[in-house]
Each structure stands twice: as structure tokens, then as C-alpha cells.
Amino acid sequence: MSRICEHEFEAKDRRDPRYSLVEFDLAARTGLTIRKNHEDGYYEIVLIKQPREVKYRNVSLEKVVQMANFLEDSNDIQIGCGLLCPNKMR
């Protein structure tokens, strides 16, 4: 099981502050990752390769995780704070 924490997406990428610094990679065979678009607050599933093509987007992390689990044909991704959650580190 993999755990995804919404707090990890709060930091912006210095190279491109429109997006989160952290990305959550799905199974390698999918070639997809989850990131947050800080311009509109949507979570996105995008292709890892360039150019980055958005495959799915939703304001709800829960909906994005549901789609990610569907694409991976599993229920391995769960939402919750982990040991390295930025909110726990404060």
C-alpha cells in the first residue's frame, strides 16, 4: 500500500511555481504521476514524459486517487499523513 498526503503538495516547485514541488508517481507501467496545479488548486494526473500531458484533473484529491487506483487496477493508494508529513514536522 502507498500513502499519499495532501500536505506534501503545498510546497511550490521553484523552477515552475505553478505546480507542486512533490509529485507522486503511479506504477511505472502507467508512465503517470500526480501533482497539484497551484494556479487553480486542481490535482492532476499527468504523463511523466515531456511534454507533460494532463490525463485527468479534479479539485478533490480523493477523486484523483480513485482514478489513479482505477488506472493501476488496484486499491493500493490511500490518502493519509505519513511520518514525513510537513504538518507533523512543524
N, C-alpha and C positions, 0 to 999 in steps of 0.2 A: 504494500500500500504506500502511496505517496501522499504527502500532506502539502497543501498549498495555503499560504497565509496572505490575506488581503493587505496586511500592513507592510509586507515586503515590497509591494508595488508603489508605495508612497514616494520613494526617492526617485528623482528625475535623472535621466541619462545626461551627463554633462555635454556629450557630443551632439545630442539631439533631445533637448528638454521637452519636446512634445510627447515623449514616451518614457515609460518607467525604466529605471536602471536594471532592475531584475526582470528576467524572463524565465518562464517555467517551460522546459522542453517536454513535449509529449514523447511517446515511443519513437525511437529513431526511424522506424519504418514509415512513419507518417510524414516526417520532414516538417513538423509543425511545432510552434511554440506559442505560449500565452504571454501577452504583455498588456500594459494599461496605456491608453491614449490619454494623456493629461490635458489635451485641448478640450475634449468633450466628456471625459470621465468614463468612457466605454472601455471594457476589457475586450481584447481581440485575440483571435486565433489566426496566426499568420504563418506563411511559409518561411522557413529559416533561410533558404537560398535567396539570392538577390535576383531581381528586385523583389522586395517584400510585398507579397500579395495577401490582402486580408481575405480570409476564408469565412470568418464568422465574427460577429461583434454583438455585444449586449452590455447594457449598463449594469447588469447583475452578474457578479462573479459566479453565483450558483448556476445560472443558465449556461455560462461559458464552460464550467466544469462538467455539467451534464452533457454538453455537446462533445467535449474532449473525451469523456468516457465512452460516448457513442462511437466516436471516430477510432478510438483504441479498442473497441469491442470489449470493454471491461468496466469495472466499477472501482478501479484501483486508486483514483484521485479523490481525495477527501479534503474538505475545507476545514482549517483549524490552525491555531497558533502553535508553532513548534518551539523548540528550545532557543532558536536564534531569532525569534520574532522581535522586531525593533521595539514593540511596545513592552515586552518583557525585559528588555535591556535597559530601559530608562530608569 
